[in-house]
Amino acid sequence: MLSGCGKRIGEPAAVMPEGYCFTDTLGQEVTVRKTERVVALMGSFAEVWLSAGGSLAGVTDDAFDERGLELSEETVSVGKYNNPNVEKIIALNPDLVLLSSETKEHAALKEVLKQAGITAAYFKVTYFDDYLSMLKTCTEITGREELYEKNGLAVKTEIEEILSRAKAEEPPSVLLLITYSGGAVAQNSKTMTGNMLNDLGCKNIADENQSLLKDFNMESIVKEDPDYIFVIPMGNDDTLAMKNLKESIEKNPAWNGLAAVKNNRYILLPKEKFLYKPNEKWAESYQYLSEILYGKK
């Protein structure tokens, strides 16, 4: 997907008269000529750009609230990732804006930014390989390809070692849940954490029983009786998320009869590892799950 029209290696991020060209996830040909003022409209994208050796003129609130990134005092908030303030973005006169191709509010900015003469690049990051691809592009833009080795390929090697150790184990069945204000919903192996569990050899009961993705069906769960039940809380209040789970699901008498519940394999996962994109800590997320499934955790 990448095509360099002036590839830079080992040079500081500054002016690139000839530009660096690549194709983003929307299929757009993007040419970056300067990287002095970059705006990231998602906290995880801001983190990737920093991991690539870049600096940021503007970020969304989740870069501060969820990521706690170390940013310059001059870095400006441009609103929430799902409600970015286009006036603030344009006012920063950015050289490059990093956006998500999966966020409709970002897609809505495409023509506005184009008309303003602002270079915008869209990325999609769900799995580790997606992160690796974005990091590679960003490090080639900044000319810091050694950071791709450190924050990308080294992490890939760690993950491969973790998965290699897990292959010899007996694969367990799992149910993965996301809690929200109305209760919980199952996730299959196409989601970020579901994909990690699949890589570790798990059988996700929502892969075969697609109805669980739309309707929390206790009869189906009892029939499958998964070895593990993993829960990821959404929102800022884990206590409230678990309270909603108890009131909507756990009060069902059949719940306590599940093997995972009886065997203390009903586990709350930390959202910083499994709801937010782990980025350069992706191997830590794999290791966390591997220790639960096959280790002593």
Disulfide bonds with the S-S distance in Angstrom:
Cys5-Cys21 1.84
